[in-house]
Amino acid sequence: MRIFKQRLTVLKKQSGLNPWEAAFAILIVALIVTVVATFRSYGVSWDDEFTRAQGADFIRWWTSGFRDRVVLSTITSEYIYGALFSAPAAALGEILPFGKYESIHLAIALVAVFGVVIAFLIARRLAGPRAGFLSALLL
């Protein structure tokens, strides 16, 4: 146990990071690598088309100067969800070289990674780096 503590102290001095923060950095890199390696294989769920259609409808609404009101009147748009996610995801579907659904899945997975980072930051602030790492790991 003493040797382990000495090695942790050396790691902290060399990297400037707390060992729990270093473990969190490794976890985030592993998450990002996993997302990049797997997002094309998630499959299509029942609401992927709704998300894509809603995003496209919101983009048309904004670019028309709020005159194209299809987004407010169609059941497929489900405007109650909001466009903060679906509009950028739909735009990514048009820009990225992947399929429309794969682009949405990539956006979902990257937002999830962002959520893990936010959970780490909040828990670290409230209870320290170990709590931050554990909250990120459990997510």
N, CA, C and O atoms as CSV, one atom per row, in Angstrom:
chain,resi,resn,atom,element,x,y,z
A,1,MET,N,N,0.830,-1.190,0.000
A,1,MET,CA,C,0.000,0.000,0.000
A,1,MET,C,C,0.875,1.255,0.000
A,1,MET,O,O,0.541,2.249,-0.644
A,2,ARG,N,N,1.976,1.205,0.713
A,2,ARG,CA,C,2.873,2.353,0.791
A,2,ARG,C,C,3.487,2.670,-0.570
A,2,ARG,O,O,3.616,3.833,-0.954
A,3,ILE,N,N,3.864,1.615,-1.292
A,3,ILE,CA,C,4.445,1.802,-2.627
A,3,ILE,C,C,3.404,2.413,-3.560
A,3,ILE,O,O,3.725,3.283,-4.370
A,4,PHE,N,N,2.157,1.956,-3.445
A,4,PHE,CA,C,1.075,2.486,-4.277
A,4,PHE,C,C,0.889,3.983,-4.027
A,4,PHE,O,O,0.744,4.757,-4.974
A,5,LYS,N,N,0.891,4.389,-2.765
A,5,LYS,CA,C,0.745,5.808,-2.439
A,5,LYS,C,C,1.919,6.630,-2.956
A,5,LYS,O,O,1.743,7.767,-3.395
A,6,GLN,N,N,3.121,6.050,-2.904
A,6,GLN,CA,C,4.293,6.761,-3.422
A,6,GLN,C,C,4.182,6.954,-4.929
A,6,GLN,O,O,4.515,8.018,-5.451
A,7,ARG,N,N,3.720,5.936,-5.618
A,7,ARG,CA,C,3.567,6.051,-7.074
A,7,ARG,C,C,2.486,7.071,-7.443
A,7,ARG,O,O,2.638,7.817,-8.410
A,8,LEU,N,N,1.414,7.102,-6.685
A,8,LEU,CA,C,0.376,8.104,-6.933
A,8,LEU,C,C,0.921,9.512,-6.712
A,8,LEU,O,O,0.592,10.433,-7.460
A,9,THR,N,N,1.744,9.676,-5.699
A,9,THR,CA,C,2.351,10.984,-5.435
A,9,THR,C,C,3.262,11.390,-6.582
A,9,THR,O,O,3.253,12.549,-6.997
A,10,VAL,N,N,4.048,10.453,-7.100
A,10,VAL,CA,C,4.936,10.734,-8.236
A,10,VAL,C,C,4.114,11.101,-9.464
A,10,VAL,O,O,4.453,12.047,-10.175
A,11,LEU,N,N,3.023,10.353,-9.724
A,11,LEU,CA,C,2.147,10.656,-10.855
A,11,LEU,C,C,1.572,12.055,-10.739
A,11,LEU,O,O,1.531,12.793,-11.723
A,12,LYS,N,N,1.132,12.421,-9.561
A,12,LYS,CA,C,0.548,13.733,-9.351
A,12,LYS,C,C,1.575,14.838,-9.596
A,12,LYS,O,O,1.255,15.858,-10.206
A,13,LYS,N,N,2.792,14.642,-9.130
A,13,LYS,CA,C,3.837,15.647,-9.310
A,13,LYS,C,C,4.247,15.767,-10.778
A,13,LYS,O,O,4.473,16.872,-11.270
A,14,GLN,N,N,4.342,14.642,-11.473
A,14,GLN,CA,C,4.786,14.665,-12.866
A,14,GLN,C,C,3.728,15.229,-13.801
A,14,GLN,O,O,4.055,15.991,-14.711
A,15,SER,N,N,2.491,14.874,-13.597
A,15,SER,CA,C,1.438,15.279,-14.532
A,15,SER,C,C,0.725,16.554,-14.115
A,15,SER,O,O,0.122,17.222,-14.955
A,16,GLY,N,N,0.780,16.900,-12.853
A,16,GLY,CA,C,0.040,18.043,-12.372
A,16,GLY,C,C,-1.427,17.729,-12.135
A,16,GLY,O,O,-2.191,18.592,-11.703
A,17,LEU,N,N,-1.819,16.497,-12.418
A,17,LEU,CA,C,-3.202,16.072,-12.222
A,17,LEU,C,C,-3.321,15.195,-10.987
A,17,LEU,O,O,-2.397,14.464,-10.630
A,18,ASN,N,N,-4.448,15.282,-10.361
A,18,ASN,CA,C,-4.797,14.345,-9.323
A,18,ASN,C,C,-4.973,12.986,-10.008
A,18,ASN,O,O,-5.443,12.951,-11.145
A,19,PRO,N,N,-4.622,11.879,-9.374
A,19,PRO,CA,C,-4.812,10.563,-10.021
A,19,PRO,C,C,-6.249,10.311,-10.466
A,19,PRO,O,O,-6.475,9.652,-11.481
A,20,TRP,N,N,-7.227,10.829,-9.714
A,20,TRP,CA,C,-8.622,10.649,-10.108
A,20,TRP,C,C,-8.942,11.448,-11.368
A,20,TRP,O,O,-9.735,11.006,-12.200
A,21,GLU,N,N,-8.338,12.603,-11.508
A,21,GLU,CA,C,-8.528,13.397,-12.721
A,21,GLU,C,C,-7.857,12.727,-13.915
A,21,GLU,O,O,-8.381,12.756,-15.029
A,22,ALA,N,N,-6.696,12.124,-13.676
A,22,ALA,CA,C,-6.024,11.383,-14.751
A,22,ALA,C,C,-6.871,10.180,-15.183
A,22,ALA,O,O,-6.985,9.887,-16.373
A,23,ALA,N,N,-7.459,9.493,-14.206
A,23,ALA,CA,C,-8.337,8.362,-14.531
A,23,ALA,C,C,-9.557,8.841,-15.310
A,23,ALA,O,O,-10.017,8.157,-16.224
A,24,PHE,N,N,-10.083,10.011,-14.954
A,24,PHE,CA,C,-11.213,10.573,-15.689
A,24,PHE,C,C,-10.824,10.883,-17.132
A,24,PHE,O,O,-11.596,10.618,-18.054
A,25,ALA,N,N,-9.631,11.441,-17.333
A,25,ALA,CA,C,-9.171,11.744,-18.696
A,25,ALA,C,C,-9.087,10.464,-19.523
A,25,ALA,O,O,-9.471,10.453,-20.692
A,26,ILE,N,N,-8.592,9.399,-18.925
A,26,ILE,CA,C,-8.518,8.105,-19.626
A,26,ILE,C,C,-9.921,7.605,-19.947
A,26,ILE,O,O,-10.167,7.094,-21.040
A,27,LEU,N,N,-10.838,7.752,-18.999
A,27,LEU,CA,C,-12.222,7.333,-19.212
A,27,LEU,C,C,-12.861,8.090,-20.374
A,27,LEU,O,O,-13.536,7.484,-21.206
A,28,ILE,N,N,-12.659,9.390,-20.440
A,28,ILE,CA,C,-13.257,10.190,-21.515
A,28,ILE,C,C,-12.675,9.805,-22.869
A,28,ILE,O,O,-13.404,9.702,-23.855
A,29,VAL,N,N,-11.366,9.594,-22.915
A,29,VAL,CA,C,-10.758,9.154,-24.180
A,29,VAL,C,C,-11.344,7.810,-24.603
A,29,VAL,O,O,-11.642,7.603,-25.779
A,30,ALA,N,N,-11.509,6.902,-23.653
A,30,ALA,CA,C,-12.101,5.593,-23.969
A,30,ALA,C,C,-13.538,5.745,-24.457
A,30,ALA,O,O,-13.950,5.050,-25.387
A,31,LEU,N,N,-14.308,6.645,-23.842
A,31,LEU,CA,C,-15.685,6.881,-24.291
A,31,LEU,C,C,-15.728,7.428,-25.713
A,31,LEU,O,O,-16.527,6.979,-26.534
A,32,ILE,N,N,-14.873,8.389,-25.996
A,32,ILE,CA,C,-14.867,8.988,-27.335
A,32,ILE,C,C,-14.457,7.958,-28.381
A,32,ILE,O,O,-15.053,7.895,-29.456
A,33,VAL,N,N,-13.444,7.151,-28.074
A,33,VAL,CA,C,-13.022,6.103,-29.006
A,33,VAL,C,C,-14.165,5.114,-29.229
A,33,VAL,O,O,-14.397,4.678,-30.357
A,34,THR,N,N,-14.874,4.760,-28.170
A,34,THR,CA,C,-16.012,3.842,-28.295
A,34,THR,C,C,-17.118,4.439,-29.153
A,34,THR,O,O,-17.698,3.749,-29.991
A,35,VAL,N,N,-17.411,5.711,-28.948
A,35,VAL,CA,C,-18.444,6.384,-29.744
A,35,VAL,C,C,-18.066,6.379,-31.221
A,35,VAL,O,O,-18.880,6.027,-32.075
A,36,VAL,N,N,-16.838,6.768,-31.516
A,36,VAL,CA,C,-16.395,6.840,-32.914
A,36,VAL,C,C,-16.398,5.462,-33.561
A,36,VAL,O,O,-16.695,5.328,-34.748
A,37,ALA,N,N,-16.068,4.446,-32.782
A,37,ALA,CA,C,-16.003,3.093,-33.338
A,37,ALA,C,C,-17.377,2.448,-33.520
A,37,ALA,O,O,-17.517,1.527,-34.324
A,38,THR,N,N,-18.393,2.915,-32.787
A,38,THR,CA,C,-19.667,2.191,-32.793
A,38,THR,C,C,-20.891,2.964,-33.274
A,38,THR,O,O,-21.943,2.351,-33.453
A,39,PHE,N,N,-20.812,4.263,-33.492
A,39,PHE,CA,C,-22.042,5.025,-33.748
A,39,PHE,C,C,-22.755,4.605,-35.028
A,39,PHE,O,O,-23.956,4.840,-35.155
A,40,ARG,N,N,-22.069,4.003,-35.961
A,40,ARG,CA,C,-22.727,3.552,-37.198
A,40,ARG,C,C,-23.517,2.263,-37.003
A,40,ARG,O,O,-24.268,1.855,-37.889
A,41,SER,N,N,-23.355,1.624,-35.855
A,41,SER,CA,C,-23.982,0.326,-35.610
A,41,SER,C,C,-25.121,0.376,-34.605
A,41,SER,O,O,-25.551,-0.673,-34.127
A,42,TYR,N,N,-25.622,1.551,-34.269
A,42,TYR,CA,C,-26.645,1.658,-33.235
A,42,TYR,C,C,-28.017,1.187,-33.702
A,42,TYR,O,O,-28.847,0.814,-32.872
A,43,GLY,N,N,-28.273,1.195,-34.984
A,43,GLY,CA,C,-29.585,0.806,-35.470
A,43,GLY,C,C,-30.549,1.979,-35.420
A,43,GLY,O,O,-30.288,2.981,-34.755
A,44,VAL,N,N,-31.650,1.851,-36.117
A,44,VAL,CA,C,-32.639,2.928,-36.181
A,44,VAL,C,C,-33.731,2.639,-35.161
A,44,VAL,O,O,-34.270,1.533,-35.108
A,45,SER,N,N,-34.049,3.641,-34.353
A,45,SER,CA,C,-35.115,3.476,-33.369
A,45,SER,C,C,-36.404,4.095,-33.909
A,45,SER,O,O,-36.413,4.694,-34.984
A,46,TRP,N,N,-37.466,3.947,-33.166
A,46,TRP,CA,C,-38.776,4.383,-33.639
A,46,TRP,C,C,-38.879,5.893,-33.788
A,46,TRP,O,O,-39.691,6.370,-34.581
A,47,ASP,N,N,-38.080,6.659,-33.051
A,47,ASP,CA,C,-38.240,8.110,-33.117
A,47,ASP,C,C,-37.144,8.817,-33.907
A,47,ASP,O,O,-37.094,10.047,-33.921
A,48,ASP,N,N,-36.273,8.068,-34.558
A,48,ASP,CA,C,-35.214,8.707,-35.348
A,48,ASP,C,C,-35.778,9.556,-36.481
A,48,ASP,O,O,-35.286,10.654,-36.743
A,49,GLU,N,N,-36.796,9.057,-37.142
A,49,GLU,CA,C,-37.395,9.829,-38.234
A,49,GLU,C,C,-38.085,11.079,-37.697
A,49,GLU,O,O,-38.046,12.125,-38.345
A,50,PHE,N,N,-38.714,10.992,-36.530
A,50,PHE,CA,C,-39.330,12.171,-35.922
A,50,PHE,C,C,-38.276,13.223,-35.591
A,50,PHE,O,O,-38.482,14.411,-35.840
A,51,THR,N,N,-37.146,12.789,-35.029
A,51,THR,CA,C,-36.072,13.724,-34.694
A,51,THR,C,C,-35.544,14.408,-35.950
A,51,THR,O,O,-35.340,15.622,-35.966
A,52,ARG,N,N,-35.324,13.618,-37.003
A,52,ARG,CA,C,-34.819,14.187,-38.246
A,52,ARG,C,C,-35.827,15.156,-38.852
A,52,ARG,O,O,-35.462,16.255,-39.271
A,53,ALA,N,N,-37.099,14.749,-38.898
A,53,ALA,CA,C,-38.142,15.607,-39.479
A,53,ALA,C,C,-38.326,16.871,-38.659
A,53,ALA,O,O,-38.477,17.956,-39.222
A,54,GLN,N,N,-38.316,16.750,-37.347
A,54,GLN,CA,C,-38.471,17.916,-36.488
A,54,GLN,C,C,-37.326,18.905,-36.708
A,54,GLN,O,O,-37.548,20.111,-36.816
A,55,GLY,N,N,-36.103,18.385,-36.774
A,55,GLY,CA,C,-34.957,19.257,-37.017
A,55,GLY,C,C,-35.050,19.967,-38.351
A,55,GLY,O,O,-34.783,21.165,-38.448
A,56,ALA,N,N,-35.434,19.218,-39.387
A,56,ALA,CA,C,-35.579,19.826,-40.716
A,56,ALA,C,C,-36.689,20.873,-40.721
A,56,ALA,O,O,-36.542,21.928,-41.338
A,57,ASP,N,N,-37.802,20.588,-40.035
A,57,ASP,CA,C,-38.904,21.552,-39.959
A,57,ASP,C,C,-38.481,22.823,-39.236
A,57,ASP,O,O,-38.828,23.922,-39.669
A,58,PHE,N,N,-37.744,22.691,-38.149
A,58,PHE,CA,C,-37.284,23.870,-37.417
A,58,PHE,C,C,-36.307,24.693,-38.246
A,58,PHE,O,O,-36.358,25.923,-38.232
A,59,ILE,N,N,-35.420,24.019,-38.965
A,59,ILE,CA,C,-34.474,24.750,-39.812
A,59,ILE,C,C,-35.232,25.533,-40.880
A,59,ILE,O,O,-34.909,26.691,-41.145
A,60,ARG,N,N,-36.252,24.900,-41.502
A,60,ARG,CA,C,-37.075,25.614,-42.489
A,60,ARG,C,C,-37.809,26.783,-41.853
A,60,ARG,O,O,-37.926,27.845,-42.464
A,61,TRP,N,N,-38.299,26.606,-40.644
A,61,TRP,CA,C,-39.017,27.670,-39.931
A,61,TRP,C,C,-38.103,28.863,-39.684
A,61,TRP,O,O,-38.489,30.006,-39.925
A,62,TRP,N,N,-36.879,28.594,-39.198
A,62,TRP,CA,C,-35.938,29.679,-38.919
A,62,TRP,C,C,-35.476,30.372,-40.193
A,62,TRP,O,O,-35.403,31.600,-40.237
A,63,THR,N,N,-35.161,29.598,-41.231
A,63,THR,CA,C,-34.649,30.197,-42.462
A,63,THR,C,C,-35.734,30.906,-43.262
A,63,THR,O,O,-35.424,31.727,-44.125
A,64,SER,N,N,-37.010,30.601,-42.987
A,64,SER,CA,C,-38.094,31.297,-43.698
A,64,SER,C,C,-38.510,32.569,-42.974
A,64,SER,O,O,-39.481,33.215,-43.367
A,65,GLY,N,N,-37.796,32.930,-41.935
A,65,GLY,CA,C,-38.205,34.102,-41.164
A,65,GLY,C,C,-39.450,33.824,-40.342
A,65,GLY,O,O,-40.244,34.729,-40.088
A,66,PHE,N,N,-39.625,32.580,-39.927
A,66,PHE,CA,C,-40.735,32.119,-39.092
A,66,PHE,C,C,-42.077,32.145,-39.824
A,66,PHE,O,O,-43.129,32.199,-39.187
A,67,ARG,N,N,-42.044,32.107,-41.163
A,67,ARG,CA,C,-43.285,32.063,-41.939
A,67,ARG,C,C,-43.728,30.630,-42.213
A,67,ARG,O,O,-44.929,30.364,-42.250
A,68,ASP,N,N,-42.794,29.702,-42.406
A,68,ASP,CA,C,-43.132,28.296,-42.636
A,68,ASP,C,C,-43.476,27.671,-41.280
A,68,ASP,O,O,-42.583,27.347,-40.497
A,69,ARG,N,N,-44.762,27.506,-41.010
A,69,ARG,CA,C,-45.207,27.089,-39.681
A,69,ARG,C,C,-45.537,25.596,-39.604
A,69,ARG,O,O,-46.275,25.173,-38.713
A,70,VAL,N,N,-45.005,24.808,-40.517
A,70,VAL,CA,C,-45.261,23.369,-40.517
A,70,VAL,C,C,-44.825,22.745,-39.189
A,70,VAL,O,O,-45.465,21.823,-38.684
A,71,VAL,N,N,-43.742,23.255,-38.639
A,71,VAL,CA,C,-43.213,22.698,-37.394
A,71,VAL,C,C,-44.210,22.809,-36.243
A,71,VAL,O,O,-44.163,22.013,-35.305
A,72,LEU,N,N,-45.099,23.777,-36.306
A,72,LEU,CA,C,-46.066,23.980,-35.236
A,72,LEU,C,C,-47.382,23.249,-35.466
A,72,LEU,O,O,-48.246,23.221,-34.590
A,73,SER,N,N,-47.527,22.661,-36.644
A,73,SER,CA,C,-48.833,22.088,-36.951
A,73,SER,C,C,-48.821,20.600,-37.285
A,73,SER,O,O,-49.891,20.010,-37.432
A,74,THR,N,N,-47.667,19.977,-37.410
A,74,THR,CA,C,-47.649,18.560,-37.791
A,74,THR,C,C,-47.359,17.678,-36.595
A,74,THR,O,O,-46.610,18.059,-35.695
A,75,ILE,N,N,-47.944,16.524,-36.590
A,75,ILE,CA,C,-47.736,15.566,-35.505
A,75,ILE,C,C,-46.336,14.960,-35.590
A,75,ILE,O,O,-45.767,14.587,-34.564
A,76,THR,N,N,-45.775,14.858,-36.786
A,76,THR,CA,C,-44.453,14.245,-36.921
A,76,THR,C,C,-43.357,15.111,-36.332
A,76,THR,O,O,-42.296,14.597,-35.977
A,77,SER,N,N,-43.581,16.398,-36.220
A,77,SER,CA,C,-42.544,17.269,-35.686
A,77,SER,C,C,-42.429,17.168,-34.174
A,77,SER,O,O,-41.335,17.292,-33.624
A,78,GLU,N,N,-43.535,16.948,-33.508
A,78,GLU,CA,C,-43.550,16.910,-32.054
A,78,GLU,C,C,-42.759,18.081,-31.482
A,78,GLU,O,O,-41.770,17.896,-30.773
A,79,TYR,N,N,-43.215,19.293,-31.805
A,79,TYR,CA,C,-42.483,20.504,-31.445
A,79,TYR,C,C,-42.318,20.690,-29.941
A,79,TYR,O,O,-41.554,21.556,-29.514
A,80,ILE,N,N,-42.997,19.918,-29.150
A,80,ILE,CA,C,-42.870,20.023,-27.701
A,80,ILE,C,C,-41.460,19.618,-27.256
A,80,ILE,O,O,-40.986,20.097,-26.226
A,81,TYR,N,N,-40.787,18.753,-28.005
A,81,TYR,CA,C,-39.431,18.318,-27.648
A,81,TYR,C,C,-38.443,19.472,-27.714
A,81,TYR,O,O,-37.470,19.492,-26.960
A,82,GLY,N,N,-38.668,20.409,-28.578
A,82,GLY,CA,C,-37.728,21.512,-28.725
A,82,GLY,C,C,-36.695,21.224,-29.792
A,82,GLY,O,O,-36.457,20.072,-30.157
A,83,ALA,N,N,-36.085,22.287,-30.285
A,83,ALA,CA,C,-35.175,22.150,-31.412
A,83,ALA,C,C,-33.711,22.300,-31.032
A,83,ALA,O,O,-32.840,22.217,-31.897
A,84,LEU,N,N,-33.428,22.517,-29.769
A,84,LEU,CA,C,-32.044,22.733,-29.370
A,84,LEU,C,C,-31.163,21.552,-29.765
A,84,LEU,O,O,-29.986,21.737,-30.073
A,85,PHE,N,N,-31.709,20.361,-29.758
A,85,PHE,CA,C,-30.938,19.201,-30.190
A,85,PHE,C,C,-31.269,18.769,-31.610
A,85,PHE,O,O,-30.363,18.494,-32.397
A,86,SER,N,N,-32.545,18.704,-31.948
A,86,SER,CA,C,-32.930,18.103,-33.226
A,86,SER,C,C,-32.500,18.926,-34.434
A,86,SER,O,O,-32.165,18.350,-35.469
A,87,ALA,N,N,-32.499,20.243,-34.337
A,87,ALA,CA,C,-32.081,21.059,-35.485
A,87,ALA,C,C,-30.591,20.894,-35.786
A,87,ALA,O,O,-30.244,20.655,-36.942
A,88,PRO,N,N,-29.685,21.011,-34.795
A,88,PRO,CA,C,-28.272,20.754,-35.119
A,88,PRO,C,C,-28.024,19.318,-35.575
A,88,PRO,O,O,-27.185,19.082,-36.444
A,89,ALA,N,N,-28.746,18.359,-34.997
A,89,ALA,CA,C,-28.570,16.970,-35.423
A,89,ALA,C,C,-29.002,16.784,-36.871
A,89,ALA,O,O,-28.337,16.082,-37.632
A,90,ALA,N,N,-30.112,17.408,-37.257
A,90,ALA,CA,C,-30.565,17.322,-38.650
A,90,ALA,C,C,-29.586,18.020,-39.586
A,90,ALA,O,O,-29.332,17.544,-40.693
A,91,ALA,N,N,-29.038,19.143,-39.143
A,91,ALA,CA,C,-28.043,19.841,-39.962
A,91,ALA,C,C,-26.794,18.986,-40.130
A,91,ALA,O,O,-26.214,18.937,-41.214
A,92,LEU,N,N,-26.381,18.315,-39.066
A,92,LEU,CA,C,-25.226,17.413,-39.178
A,92,LEU,C,C,-25.512,16.296,-40.171
A,92,LEU,O,O,-24.621,15.861,-40.901
A,93,GLY,N,N,-26.765,15.830,-40.197
A,93,GLY,CA,C,-27.140,14.785,-41.139
A,93,GLY,C,C,-26.980,15.203,-42.585
A,93,GLY,O,O,-26.752,14.366,-43.458
A,94,GLU,N,N,-27.097,16.485,-42.840
A,94,GLU,CA,C,-26.915,16.995,-44.203
A,94,GLU,C,C,-25.451,17.284,-44.519
A,94,GLU,O,O,-25.056,17.250,-45.684
A,95,ILE,N,N,-24.647,17.566,-43.507
A,95,ILE,CA,C,-23.264,17.979,-43.713
A,95,ILE,C,C,-22.294,16.800,-43.684
A,95,ILE,O,O,-21.418,16.695,-44.542
A,96,LEU,N,N,-22.447,15.916,-42.702
A,96,LEU,CA,C,-21.497,14.819,-42.520
A,96,LEU,C,C,-21.662,13.770,-43.612
A,96,LEU,O,O,-22.740,13.629,-44.189
A,97,PRO,N,N,-20.597,13.042,-43.890
A,97,PRO,CA,C,-20.659,12.046,-44.966
A,97,PRO,C,C,-21.333,10.737,-44.559
A,97,PRO,O,O,-21.326,9.781,-45.333
A,98,PHE,N,N,-21.904,10.677,-43.379
A,98,PHE,CA,C,-22.602,9.479,-42.931
A,98,PHE,C,C,-24.074,9.607,-43.308
A,98,PHE,O,O,-24.495,10.631,-43.847
A,99,GLY,N,N,-24.843,8.585,-43.028
A,99,GLY,CA,C,-26.278,8.666,-43.260
A,99,GLY,C,C,-26.927,9.630,-42.288
A,99,GLY,O,O,-26.319,10.034,-41.296
A,100,LYS,N,N,-28.166,9.995,-42.579
A,100,LYS,CA,C,-28.878,10.946,-41.714
A,100,LYS,C,C,-29.048,10.400,-40.300
A,100,LYS,O,O,-28.859,11.125,-39.324
A,101,TYR,N,N,-29.399,9.141,-40.193
A,101,TYR,CA,C,-29.610,8.565,-38.868
A,101,TYR,C,C,-28.292,8.358,-38.132
A,101,TYR,O,O,-28.221,8.558,-36.919
A,102,GLU,N,N,-27.259,7.963,-38.850
A,102,GLU,CA,C,-25.958,7.785,-38.218
A,102,GLU,C,C,-25.433,9.110,-37.659
A,102,GLU,O,O,-24.807,9.138,-36.599
A,103,SER,N,N,-25.688,10.193,-38.369
A,103,SER,CA,C,-25.274,11.513,-37.885
A,103,SER,C,C,-26.032,11.895,-36.616
A,103,SER,O,O,-25.455,12.466,-35.690
A,104,ILE,N,N,-27.321,11.581,-36.577
A,104,ILE,CA,C,-28.108,11.838,-35.369
A,104,ILE,C,C,-27.570,11.006,-34.210
A,104,ILE,O,O,-27.460,11.497,-33.086
A,105,HIS,N,N,-27.237,9.753,-34.481
A,105,HIS,CA,C,-26.700,8.895,-33.425
A,105,HIS,C,C,-25.351,9.404,-32.931
A,105,HIS,O,O,-25.067,9.337,-31.735
A,106,LEU,N,N,-24.523,9.909,-33.832
A,106,LEU,CA,C,-23.250,10.492,-33.425
A,106,LEU,C,C,-23.483,11.700,-32.519
A,106,LEU,O,O,-22.812,11.858,-31.499
A,107,ALA,N,N,-24.430,12.543,-32.895
A,107,ALA,CA,C,-24.741,13.715,-32.073
A,107,ALA,C,C,-25.253,13.296,-30.699
A,107,ALA,O,O,-24.864,13.888,-29.691
A,108,ILE,N,N,-26.110,12.298,-30.642
A,108,ILE,CA,C,-26.630,11.810,-29.362
A,108,ILE,C,C,-25.494,11.295,-28.487
A,108,ILE,O,O,-25.429,11.611,-27.299
A,109,ALA,N,N,-24.605,10.506,-29.069
A,109,ALA,CA,C,-23.504,9.932,-28.296
A,109,ALA,C,C,-22.541,11.011,-27.808
A,109,ALA,O,O,-22.037,10.923,-26.688
A,110,LEU,N,N,-22.279,12.022,-28.625
A,110,LEU,CA,C,-21.382,13.098,-28.196
A,110,LEU,C,C,-22.016,13.953,-27.106
A,110,LEU,O,O,-21.319,14.434,-26.212
A,111,VAL,N,N,-23.316,14.145,-27.171
A,111,VAL,CA,C,-24.009,14.860,-26.095
A,111,VAL,C,C,-23.944,14.036,-24.805
A,111,VAL,O,O,-23.816,14.600,-23.718
A,112,ALA,N,N,-24.029,12.722,-24.919
A,112,ALA,CA,C,-23.907,11.865,-23.741
A,112,ALA,C,C,-22.518,11.986,-23.121
A,112,ALA,O,O,-22.392,12.053,-21.898
A,113,VAL,N,N,-21.476,12.014,-23.951
A,113,VAL,CA,C,-20.112,12.198,-23.438
A,113,VAL,C,C,-20.008,13.561,-22.746
A,113,VAL,O,O,-19.392,13.675,-21.687
A,114,PHE,N,N,-20.602,14.572,-23.335
A,114,PHE,CA,C,-20.612,15.898,-22.718
A,114,PHE,C,C,-21.311,15.847,-21.352
A,114,PHE,O,O,-20.870,16.497,-20.405
A,115,GLY,N,N,-22.381,15.086,-21.255
A,115,GLY,CA,C,-23.081,14.927,-19.979
A,115,GLY,C,C,-22.215,14.257,-18.923
A,115,GLY,O,O,-22.283,14.614,-17.747
A,116,VAL,N,N,-21.406,13.294,-19.331
A,116,VAL,CA,C,-20.483,12.647,-18.403
A,116,VAL,C,C,-19.454,13.660,-17.899
A,116,VAL,O,O,-19.116,13.672,-16.715
A,117,VAL,N,N,-18.960,14.503,-18.797
A,117,VAL,CA,C,-17.996,15.538,-18.395
A,117,VAL,C,C,-18.638,16.503,-17.399
A,117,VAL,O,O,-18.019,16.855,-16.395
A,118,ILE,N,N,-19.860,16.930,-17.664
A,118,ILE,CA,C,-20.548,17.852,-16.760
A,118,ILE,C,C,-20.784,17.202,-15.400
A,118,ILE,O,O,-20.612,17.852,-14.369
A,119,ALA,N,N,-21.174,15.927,-15.385
A,119,ALA,CA,C,-21.372,15.224,-14.118
A,119,ALA,C,C,-20.069,15.168,-13.329
A,119,ALA,O,O,-20.067,15.357,-12.112
A,120,PHE,N,N,-18.963,14.908,-14.017
A,120,PHE,CA,C,-17.654,14.904,-13.357
A,120,PHE,C,C,-17.350,16.263,-12.737
A,120,PHE,O,O,-16.934,16.349,-11.582
A,121,LEU,N,N,-17.559,17.317,-13.509
A,121,LEU,CA,C,-17.230,18.654,-13.012
A,121,LEU,C,C,-18.077,19.047,-11.802
A,121,LEU,O,O,-17.570,19.643,-10.852
A,122,ILE,N,N,-19.357,18.714,-11.838
A,122,ILE,CA,C,-20.233,19.049,-10.712
A,122,ILE,C,C,-19.839,18.252,-9.468
A,122,ILE,O,O,-19.707,18.816,-8.382
A,123,ALA,N,N,-19.652,16.945,-9.628
A,123,ALA,CA,C,-19.306,16.110,-8.476
A,123,ALA,C,C,-17.928,16.481,-7.929
A,123,ALA,O,O,-17.719,16.462,-6.716
A,124,ARG,N,N,-16.991,16.818,-8.808
A,124,ARG,CA,C,-15.663,17.230,-8.347
A,124,ARG,C,C,-15.754,18.507,-7.529
A,124,ARG,O,O,-15.085,18.649,-6.505
A,125,ARG,N,N,-16.575,19.421,-7.980
A,125,ARG,CA,C,-16.727,20.676,-7.234
A,125,ARG,C,C,-17.388,20.431,-5.881
A,125,ARG,O,O,-17.006,21.048,-4.887
A,126,LEU,N,N,-18.370,19.541,-5.835
A,126,LEU,CA,C,-19.102,19.302,-4.596
A,126,LEU,C,C,-18.358,18.406,-3.611
A,126,LEU,O,O,-18.409,18.636,-2.402
A,127,ALA,N,N,-17.662,17.381,-4.123
A,127,ALA,CA,C,-17.101,16.386,-3.203
A,127,ALA,C,C,-15.676,15.956,-3.531
A,127,ALA,O,O,-15.155,15.047,-2.885
A,128,GLY,N,N,-15.032,16.577,-4.511
A,128,GLY,CA,C,-13.647,16.247,-4.802
A,128,GLY,C,C,-13.479,15.383,-6.041
A,128,GLY,O,O,-14.454,14.883,-6.600
A,129,PRO,N,N,-12.217,15.210,-6.468
A,129,PRO,CA,C,-11.933,14.486,-7.709
A,129,PRO,C,C,-12.360,13.018,-7.705
A,129,PRO,O,O,-12.778,12.493,-8.737
A,130,ARG,N,N,-12.258,12.361,-6.567
A,130,ARG,CA,C,-12.671,10.949,-6.518
A,130,ARG,C,C,-14.166,10.830,-6.780
A,130,ARG,O,O,-14.590,9.957,-7.537
A,131,ALA,N,N,-14.968,11.693,-6.167
A,131,ALA,CA,C,-16.406,11.669,-6.397
A,131,ALA,C,C,-16.721,12.008,-7.856
A,131,ALA,O,O,-17.636,11.430,-8.444
A,132,GLY,N,N,-15.973,12.935,-8.435
A,132,GLY,CA,C,-16.168,13.269,-9.842
A,132,GLY,C,C,-15.918,12.082,-10.740
A,132,GLY,O,O,-16.709,11.795,-11.638
A,133,PHE,N,N,-14.802,11.379,-10.496
A,133,PHE,CA,C,-14.486,10.210,-11.312
A,133,PHE,C,C,-15.551,9.133,-11.144
A,133,PHE,O,O,-15.999,8.543,-12.127
A,134,LEU,N,N,-15.957,8.877,-9.908
A,134,LEU,CA,C,-16.945,7.826,-9.670
A,134,LEU,C,C,-18.295,8.156,-10.298
A,134,LEU,O,O,-18.973,7.262,-10.804
A,135,SER,N,N,-18.689,9.407,-10.272
A,135,SER,CA,C,-19.954,9.769,-10.920
A,135,SER,C,C,-19.863,9.586,-12.431
A,135,SER,O,O,-20.808,9.107,-13.059
A,136,ALA,N,N,-18.736,9.964,-13.011
A,136,ALA,CA,C,-18.550,9.767,-14.456
A,136,ALA,C,C,-18.511,8.287,-14.799
A,136,ALA,O,O,-19.096,7.862,-15.795
A,137,LEU,N,N,-17.832,7.513,-13.989
A,137,LEU,CA,C,-17.733,6.082,-14.240
A,137,LEU,C,C,-19.098,5.407,-14.153
A,137,LEU,O,O,-19.416,4.535,-14.962
A,138,LEU,N,N,-19.900,5.809,-13.180
A,138,LEU,CA,C,-21.222,5.184,-13.030
A,138,LEU,C,C,-22.164,5.578,-14.158
A,138,LEU,O,O,-23.051,4.804,-14.519
A,139,LEU,N,N,-21.987,6.764,-14.718
A,139,LEU,CA,C,-22.813,7.132,-15.858
A,139,LEU,C,C,-22.423,6.323,-17.070
A,139,LEU,O,O,-23.010,6.491,-18.139
